[in-house]
Amino acid sequence: MSGTAQGGTAQGEADASRPGDRALHLLDKLLTERPERVGHDFSEATRCLSAYRDELIAIWRRTLDAADKRRLDQVNAVLSVVIGGHYPLGPVPWPEIEKARRMFVSVMNGAGSSGTA
């Protein structure tokens, strides 16, 4: 697994070069601030989640491992929820964003389990 797709916890700006850690930091920030109007942080979180997903796609294409595919599927689900929060039909669905964040942490913490890189 590449160093950028490995799991961890939000450590703020220090991890800005790692898209997964940066996405987690931004999700934490959004959940703390819960802005009424969504903007840059949702956009940036979406970009970071997409970059992390791209890394998982590359890993899965190399390994074709079922665990890698599950992680990819889970990140796609998280990305869908975050995009839905960015463009809500009503109020921002904060409980769903919280669930997506928990799923993302789970994915990141298990990201190195296949031992493929």
Backbone as a printed PyTorch tensor [residue, N CA C, xyz], in Angstrom:
tensor([[[  0.8670,  -1.1720,   0.0000],
         [  0.0000,   0.0000,   0.0000],
         [  0.9020,   1.2180,   0.0000]],

        [[  0.5800,   2.2020,  -0.7660],
         [  1.4040,   3.4010,  -0.8120],
         [  1.2950,   4.1630,   0.4910]],

        [[  2.2860,   4.9590,   0.8130],
         [  2.2750,   5.7430,   2.0270],
         [  1.1280,   6.7250,   2.0760]],

        [[  0.6530,   7.1850,   0.9470],
         [ -0.4150,   8.1710,   0.9530],
         [ -1.7790,   7.5580,   1.1560]],

        [[ -1.9220,   6.2690,   0.9690],
         [ -3.2290,   5.6430,   1.1590],
         [ -3.3050,   4.9110,   2.4920]],

        [[ -2.2960,   5.0840,   3.3390],
         [ -2.3330,   4.4270,   4.6350],
         [ -3.2330,   5.1840,   5.5760]],

        [[ -3.7180,   4.4800,   6.5770],
         [ -4.6530,   5.0490,   7.5410],
         [ -3.9670,   5.9150,   8.5690]],

        [[ -4.8150,   6.5340,   9.4080],
         [ -4.3120,   7.3700,  10.4700],
         [ -5.4180,   8.2210,  11.0170]],

        [[ -5.0140,   9.1840,  11.8210],
         [ -5.9900,  10.0940,  12.3900],
         [ -5.7040,  11.4900,  11.8900]],

        [[ -6.6930,  12.3610,  12.0340],
         [ -6.5220,  13.7380,  11.5800],
         [ -5.4450,  14.4110,  12.4100]],

        [[ -4.4680,  14.9740,  11.7470],
         [ -3.4050,  15.6780,  12.4410],
         [ -3.2260,  17.0590,  11.8500]],

        [[ -4.2540,  17.5590,  11.2070],
         [ -4.2470,  18.9310,  10.7290],
         [ -3.3650,  19.1600,   9.5410]],

        [[ -2.8460,  20.3480,   9.4890],
         [ -2.0970,  20.7970,   8.3310],
         [ -0.8170,  20.0070,   8.1170]],

        [[ -0.3020,  19.3620,   9.1550],
         [  0.9310,  18.6060,   9.0010],
         [  0.7880,  17.4720,   7.9950]],

        [[ -0.4400,  16.9860,   7.8130],
         [ -0.6680,  15.8720,   6.9120],
         [ -1.2910,  16.3130,   5.5890]],

        [[ -1.1710,  17.5800,   5.2550],
         [ -1.8320,  18.1200,   4.0720],
         [ -1.3770,  17.4470,   2.7920]],

        [[ -0.1780,  16.8520,   2.7830],
         [  0.3040,  16.2130,   1.5650],
         [ -0.2990,  14.8260,   1.3650]],

        [[ -0.9550,  14.2920,   2.3740],
         [ -1.5750,  12.9710,   2.2710],
         [ -3.0790,  13.1690,   2.1440]],

        [[ -3.6650,  12.8230,   0.9970],
         [ -5.0720,  13.1490,   0.7620],
         [ -6.0410,  12.5400,   1.7640]],

        [[ -5.7810,  11.3300,   2.2280],
         [ -6.6760,  10.7250,   3.2100],
         [ -6.6760,  11.4830,   4.5180]],

        [[ -5.4880,  11.8090,   5.0060],
         [ -5.3840,  12.5560,   6.2590],
         [ -5.9630,  13.9560,   6.1150]],

        [[ -5.7140,  14.5780,   4.9840],
         [ -6.2570,  15.9180,   4.7330],
         [ -7.7870,  15.8700,   4.6680]],

        [[ -8.3340,  14.8550,   3.9990],
         [ -9.7940,  14.7150,   3.9180],
         [-10.3820,  14.5300,   5.3090]],

        [[ -9.7500,  13.7170,   6.1270],
         [-10.2380,  13.4950,   7.4850],
         [-10.1900,  14.7860,   8.2990]],

        [[ -9.1120,  15.5210,   8.1630],
         [ -9.0000,  16.8080,   8.8520],
         [-10.1430,  17.7430,   8.4430]],

        [[-10.4360,  17.8020,   7.1640],
         [-11.4940,  18.6840,   6.6690],
         [-12.8740,  18.2070,   7.1110]],

        [[-13.0870,  16.9000,   7.1210],
         [-14.3650,  16.3810,   7.6260],
         [-14.5300,  16.7330,   9.1050]],

        [[-13.4610,  16.5910,   9.8680],
         [-13.5140,  16.9650,  11.2890],
         [-13.8360,  18.4490,  11.4500]],

        [[-13.2190,  19.2670,  10.6270],
         [-13.4640,  20.7090,  10.6820],
         [-14.9220,  21.0200,  10.3420]],

        [[-15.4400,  20.4020,   9.2990],
         [-16.8390,  20.6140,   8.9300],
         [-17.7710,  20.1830,  10.0460]],

        [[-17.5030,  19.0340,  10.6460],
         [-18.3680,  18.5380,  11.7080],
         [-18.2810,  19.3820,  12.9690]],

        [[-17.1570,  20.0200,  13.1870],
         [-17.0110,  20.9190,  14.3330],
         [-17.7320,  22.2350,  14.0830]],

        [[-17.5490,  22.7930,  12.8970],
         [-18.1160,  24.1150,  12.5870],
         [-19.5750,  24.0490,  12.1290]],

        [[-19.9400,  22.9630,  11.4450],
         [-21.2930,  22.7800,  10.9090],
         [-21.8550,  24.0640,  10.2880]],

        [[-21.2040,  24.5280,   9.2430],
         [-21.6590,  25.7850,   8.6280],
         [-23.0520,  25.6330,   8.0080]],

        [[-23.8240,  26.7160,   8.0740],
         [-25.1480,  26.7100,   7.4420],
         [-25.0130,  26.7300,   5.9280]],

        [[-24.0200,  27.4250,   5.4520],
         [-23.7330,  27.4590,   4.0190],
         [-22.4560,  26.6790,   3.7910]],

        [[-22.5100,  25.8120,   2.8180],
         [-21.3380,  24.9950,   2.5450],
         [-20.4730,  25.6890,   1.5020]],

        [[-19.2040,  25.3940,   1.5510],
         [-18.3190,  26.0680,   0.6200],
         [-17.0150,  25.3340,   0.4510]],

        [[-15.9440,  26.0700,   0.6480],
         [-14.6010,  25.6070,   0.3280],
         [-14.2260,  24.3010,   1.0220]],

        [[-14.5520,  24.1520,   2.3030],
         [-14.1280,  22.9440,   3.0190],
         [-14.7660,  21.6840,   2.4390]],

        [[-16.0380,  21.7690,   2.0450],
         [-16.6670,  20.6150,   1.3910],
         [-15.9710,  20.3230,   0.0590]],

        [[-15.6870,  21.3660,  -0.6970],
         [-15.0170,  21.1830,  -1.9920],
         [-13.6490,  20.5500,  -1.8120]],

        [[-12.8950,  21.0450,  -0.8580],
         [-11.5550,  20.5190,  -0.6130],
         [-11.6230,  19.0830,  -0.0950]],

        [[-12.5650,  18.7940,   0.7920],
         [-12.7220,  17.4210,   1.2820],
         [-13.0520,  16.4790,   0.1270]],

        [[-13.9070,  16.9190,  -0.7840],
         [-14.2630,  16.1120,  -1.9490],
         [-13.0360,  15.8500,  -2.8140]],

        [[-12.2230,  16.8720,  -3.0310],
         [-10.9950,  16.6930,  -3.8280],
         [-10.0460,  15.6980,  -3.1590]],

        [[ -9.8770,  15.8270,  -1.8460],
         [ -8.9690,  14.9230,  -1.1360],
         [ -9.4950,  13.4950,  -1.1190]],

        [[-10.8000,  13.3400,  -0.8910],
         [-11.3910,  11.9990,  -0.9410],
         [-11.2320,  11.3870,  -2.3290]],

        [[-11.3910,  12.1980,  -3.3550],
         [-11.2260,  11.7140,  -4.7260],
         [ -9.7880,  11.2760,  -4.9900]],

        [[ -8.8270,  12.0290,  -4.4860],
         [ -7.4210,  11.6610,  -4.6520],
         [ -7.1170,  10.3600,  -3.9050]],

        [[ -7.6560,  10.2250,  -2.7080],
         [ -7.4770,   8.9940,  -1.9410],
         [ -8.1010,   7.8190,  -2.6930]],

        [[ -9.3080,   8.0410,  -3.2200],
         [ -9.9840,   7.0010,  -3.9980],
         [ -9.1360,   6.6070,  -5.2110]],

        [[ -8.5360,   7.5770,  -5.8780],
         [ -7.6870,   7.2740,  -7.0310],
         [ -6.5280,   6.3630,  -6.6380]],

        [[ -5.9570,   6.5990,  -5.4510],
         [ -4.8850,   5.7260,  -4.9640],
         [ -5.4130,   4.3150,  -4.7340]],

        [[ -6.6080,   4.2090,  -4.1480],
         [ -7.1860,   2.8880,  -3.9050],
         [ -7.5250,   2.1740,  -5.2120]],

        [[ -7.9590,   2.9320,  -6.2140],
         [ -8.2240,   2.3370,  -7.5290],
         [ -6.9450,   1.7220,  -8.0870]],

        [[ -5.8590,   2.4660,  -8.0200],
         [ -4.5820,   1.9650,  -8.5320],
         [ -4.1470,   0.7090,  -7.7830]],

        [[ -4.3230,   0.7160,  -6.4740],
         [ -3.9540,  -0.4550,  -5.6730],
         [ -4.8210,  -1.6450,  -6.0590]],

        [[ -6.1230,  -1.4430,  -6.1440],
         [ -7.0100,  -2.5480,  -6.4850],
         [ -6.7130,  -3.1010,  -7.8780]],

        [[ -6.4130,  -2.2370,  -8.8180],
         [ -6.0790,  -2.7120, -10.1750],
         [ -4.8300,  -3.5710, -10.1750]],

        [[ -3.8940,  -3.2440,  -9.2760],
         [ -2.6730,  -4.0340,  -9.1660],
         [ -2.9250,  -5.3720,  -8.4890]],

        [[ -3.7540,  -5.3730,  -7.4320],
         [ -3.8940,  -6.5680,  -6.6020],
         [ -5.1040,  -7.4250,  -6.9400]],

        [[ -6.1860,  -6.7870,  -7.3890],
         [ -7.4790,  -7.4510,  -7.5870],
         [ -7.9350,  -8.1760,  -6.3190]],

        [[ -7.4700,  -7.6760,  -5.1780],
         [ -7.7920,  -8.2520,  -3.8780],
         [ -9.1830,  -7.8020,  -3.4240]],

        [[ -9.9770,  -8.7250,  -2.9030],
         [-11.3420,  -8.4060,  -2.4640],
         [-11.3530,  -7.3500,  -1.3610]],

        [[-10.3770,  -7.3920,  -0.4510],
         [-10.3230,  -6.4020,   0.6260],
         [-10.0520,  -5.0070,   0.0610]],

        [[ -9.1940,  -4.9240,  -0.9430],
         [ -8.9160,  -3.6310,  -1.5720],
         [-10.1610,  -3.1090,  -2.2850]],

        [[-10.9140,  -3.9980,  -2.9030],
         [-12.1520,  -3.6010,  -3.5730],
         [-13.1830,  -3.1140,  -2.5600]],

        [[-13.2820,  -3.7810,  -1.4120],
         [-14.2120,  -3.3330,  -0.3640],
         [-13.8640,  -1.9300,   0.1210]],

        [[-12.5780,  -1.6830,   0.3340],
         [-12.1530,  -0.3420,   0.7650],
         [-12.5060,   0.6970,  -0.2910]],

        [[-12.3040,   0.3670,  -1.5420],
         [-12.6560,   1.2710,  -2.6340],
         [-14.1570,   1.5450,  -2.6370]],

        [[-14.9560,   0.5010,  -2.4900],
         [-16.4140,   0.6700,  -2.4500],
         [-16.8380,   1.5590,  -1.2780]],

        [[-16.1980,   1.3720,  -0.1380],
         [-16.5410,   2.1780,   1.0400],
         [-16.1640,   3.6480,   0.8450]],

        [[-15.0100,   3.8910,   0.2520],
         [-14.6160,   5.2780,  -0.0100],
         [-15.5550,   5.9140,  -1.0310]],

        [[-15.9980,   5.1480,  -2.0170],
         [-16.9880,   5.6790,  -2.9570],
         [-18.2740,   6.0660,  -2.2300]],

        [[-18.6960,   5.2620,  -1.2530],
         [-19.8930,   5.5890,  -0.4720],
         [-19.6790,   6.8570,   0.3470]],

        [[-18.5110,   6.9810,   0.9670],
         [-18.1950,   8.1840,   1.7420],
         [-18.2110,   9.4120,   0.8350]],

        [[-17.6110,   9.2790,  -0.3210],
         [-17.5710,  10.3820,  -1.2770],
         [-18.9840,  10.7960,  -1.6890]],

        [[-19.8520,   9.8410,  -1.9130],
         [-21.2370,  10.1480,  -2.2830],
         [-21.9520,  10.9260,  -1.1840]],

        [[-21.7350,  10.5460,   0.0610],
         [-22.3700,  11.2470,   1.1810],
         [-21.8350,  12.6800,   1.2930]],

        [[-20.5270,  12.8300,   1.1430],
         [-19.9300,  14.1720,   1.2480],
         [-20.4350,  15.0640,   0.1190]],

        [[-20.5150,  14.5320,  -1.0710],
         [-21.0510,  15.3240,  -2.1880],
         [-22.5120,  15.6740,  -1.9290]],

        [[-23.2640,  14.7210,  -1.3880],
         [-24.6520,  15.0010,  -1.0280],
         [-24.7650,  16.0770,   0.0400]],

        [[-23.8050,  16.1300,   0.9460],
         [-23.7800,  17.1870,   1.9580],
         [-23.4030,  18.5320,   1.3750]],

        [[-22.5760,  18.5030,   0.3630],
         [-22.1490,  19.7350,  -0.2900],
         [-23.2960,  20.3600,  -1.0780]],

        [[-24.1180,  19.5210,  -1.6610],
         [-25.2400,  19.9850,  -2.4770],
         [-26.5600,  19.4050,  -1.9490]],

        [[-26.9260,  19.7290,  -0.7060],
         [-28.1210,  19.1260,  -0.1220],
         [-29.4060,  19.6970,  -0.7330]],

        [[-30.4460,  18.8730,  -0.7680],
         [-31.7550,  19.3500,  -1.1960],
         [-32.4390,  20.1210,  -0.0790]],

        [[-32.0270,  19.8890,   1.1390],
         [-32.5520,  20.6020,   2.3170],
         [-31.3680,  20.9780,   3.1900]],

        [[-31.5320,  20.8360,   4.4920],
         [-30.4020,  21.1050,   5.3870],
         [-29.2740,  20.0950,   5.1670]],

        [[-28.0770,  20.4790,   5.5270],
         [-26.9310,  19.5700,   5.4190],
         [-27.2090,  18.3620,   6.3230]],

        [[-27.0650,  17.1440,   5.7920],
         [-27.3480,  15.9420,   6.5870],
         [-26.1770,  15.5700,   7.5130]],

        [[-25.9920,  16.3530,   8.5660],
         [-24.8430,  16.1680,   9.4500],
         [-24.7340,  14.7610,  10.0380]],

        [[-25.8450,  14.1310,  10.4420],
         [-25.6950,  12.7550,  10.9540],
         [-25.1160,  11.7950,   9.9070]],

        [[-25.4710,  11.9840,   8.6560],
         [-24.9120,  11.1410,   7.5950],
         [-23.4440,  11.4460,   7.3510]],

        [[-23.0770,  12.7180,   7.4730],
         [-21.6610,  13.0980,   7.3370],
         [-20.8600,  12.4510,   8.4700]],

        [[-21.4260,  12.4330,   9.6820],
         [-20.7460,  11.7850,  10.8110],
         [-20.5500,  10.2890,  10.5470]],

        [[-21.5720,   9.6220,  10.0390],
         [-21.4580,   8.1930,   9.7160],
         [-20.4040,   7.9700,   8.6350]],

        [[-20.4000,   8.8360,   7.6350],
         [-19.4200,   8.7090,   6.5530],
         [-18.0060,   8.9000,   7.0950]],

        [[-17.8390,   9.8290,   8.0160],
         [-16.5330,  10.0550,   8.6160],
         [-16.0610,   8.8050,   9.3600]],

        [[-16.9680,   8.1950,  10.1290],
         [-16.6140,   6.9700,  10.8520],
         [-16.2160,   5.8580,   9.8790]],

        [[-16.9490,   5.7400,   8.7900],
         [-16.6130,   4.7210,   7.7900],
         [-15.2420,   5.0110,   7.1810]],

        [[-14.9740,   6.2790,   6.9120],
         [-13.6970,   6.6460,   6.3160],
         [-12.5410,   6.3170,   7.2570]],

        [[-12.7120,   6.6000,   8.5430],
         [-11.6740,   6.2510,   9.5190],
         [-11.4370,   4.7420,   9.5110]],

        [[-12.5230,   3.9850,   9.4480],
         [-12.4060,   2.5320,   9.3970],
         [-11.6280,   2.0810,   8.1600]],

        [[-11.9300,   2.6900,   7.0270],
         [-11.2110,   2.3640,   5.7860],
         [ -9.7350,   2.7050,   5.9320]],

        [[ -9.4440,   3.8800,   6.4390],
         [ -8.0560,   4.3000,   6.5710],
         [ -7.3030,   3.3950,   7.5450]],

        [[ -7.9330,   3.0110,   8.6280],
         [ -7.2710,   2.1680,   9.6110],
         [ -7.0230,   0.7540,   9.0750]],

        [[ -7.8320,   0.3150,   8.1280],
         [ -7.6470,  -1.0120,   7.5370],
         [ -6.9470,  -0.9830,   6.2110]],

        [[ -6.5340,   0.1960,   5.7670],
         [ -6.0140,   0.3600,   4.4090],
         [ -4.7520,  -0.4510,   4.1530]],

        [[ -3.9490,  -0.7080,   5.1690],
         [ -2.7080,  -1.4350,   4.9400],
         [ -2.8220,  -2.9240,   5.1730]],

        [[ -4.0320,  -3.4340,   5.3990],
         [ -4.1650,  -4.8300,   5.8260],
         [ -3.8700,  -5.8480,   4.7390]],

        [[ -3.9330,  -5.4540,   3.4710],
         [ -3.6670,  -6.4530,   2.4280],
         [ -2.1700,  -6.6990,   2.2460]],

        [[ -1.3320,  -5.7880,   2.7620],
         [  0.1030,  -5.9660,   2.6570],
         [  0.6120,  -6.0120,   1.2450]],

        [[ -0.0010,  -5.2360,   0.3620],
         [  0.3260,  -5.3520,  -1.0570],
         [  1.3180,  -4.3190,  -1.5580]],

        [[  1.7220,  -3.3860,  -0.7430],
         [  2.6360,  -2.3980,  -1.2830],
         [  3.6270,  -2.0360,  -0.2760]]])
